[in-house]
């Protein structure tokens, strides 16, 4: 499968006339609880040639590449300009991509450069709102009732554990679910129920319905209520976008032939 992914990366570059700088796995495979039926969720950051950005109608141009899912491969990517604007806002999915344990391409040191800049732009408040909204929405839509979509427990537990992590640490939320779980819930009845759920997920329960799990529901009910009361307590960062402009220009130069020549064009 990895060979197919690498080939598809090259195909996207040729078809869209872009250069993919960074590509990684997202979703259940990156989080560490994929089953044999899980898709491969590949996310990537790319650049167009410099002249693409020299356009009066630049804001009208599409800055996302999304491919239909085929052979369990789900490819989606952002133009680097878009990605850096979201990085400025401390976008949690982008931060997770940068720390993915499964990387398919990393060129020109983009990921290292962005990771090193994260302390300047990391906003606990933005991340808190993102994870809380994700947890509440999935809980409301999939886990209310006597019969539930079992795998969705993990899609509520992960953001809830991420929020607990943020209460204890200023470091980025770990991508792997086990790392979160071992730090936040090392033992107890809730942990035992989650461990059993993980075994079921890895064995293949992508579309399985089943009875609600009381221990997990009780934990989520209590945590969501508690976390809701914490909204607004998180710090906010306001800083200049200048370092991101410099990085964007540097990546253009490094990718398309000479930093100084690109700066002269721009």
Buried (B, 14 or more C-beta within 10 A) or exposed (E): EEEEBEEBBEEBBEEBEBBBBBBBBBBBBBBBBBBEEBBBBBBBBBBBBBEBBEEEEEEEEEBEBEBEEEEEBBBBBBBBBBBBBBBBEBBBEBBBBBBBBBBBBBBBBBBEBBBEBBEEBBBBBBBBBBBBEBBBEBBEEBBEEEEBBBBBBBBBBBBBBBBBBBEEEEEBBBBBBEBBBEBBBEEEEBBEBBEEBBEBBBEBBBEEEEEBBEBBBEBBEEBBEEBEEEEEEBEEBEEEEEBBEEBBBBBBBBBBEEBEEBEEBE
